[in-house]
Amino acid sequence: MNRVAGVLRRTFGIVREHVGTDHVGNTYYQIPEQKTWTGRLVRARRMVVAANVTEYEYVEGSIPMEWDSWIRGRRKEPPSVEELLKNQSYRDNIKIKAREVEEKDLILQAKEYEDGLVTTPAKTLAKGHAASTDFGKQEISEDPSSTANTFQPGSWLPKK
């Protein structure tokens, strides 16, 4: 049978085998290892035909992780439907648990603030960026100040 399939492949070109389809609609194919009519060995390849053909419609996560690992050769067998459903439910449970932990943490923080165990975040007095020349310096005032060795042009304005 392999010999007949090889002859057909060489005669009609590359034949790809349909391996599966995911929930988004992407179809996955495998091109088996084969010899060309010259006798050269062509290695096996895996490919995906995306449901969204145009590049601008591609969204990260359009290819499930399990199928991505199969395409990249990290796993030998394609994922089964049961495996995909199990992994998706596991990811959903993790998201729910993370949301619950975050809510509990916010409640605990609020209680600690009320009890005085934790102080509120300090407010920054300095304005501007730390790399600027006037970072942390006082605003220009109308009150005269001593200039001595620290004179800054524009640090004092006369009263109007």
Beta strands, then each sheet from edge to edge (+ up, - down):
strand 1: 17-21
strand 2: 27-31
strand 3: 34-35
strand 4: 41-42
strand 5: 45-49
sheet 1: 1+ 2- 5+
sheet 2: 3+ 4-
end
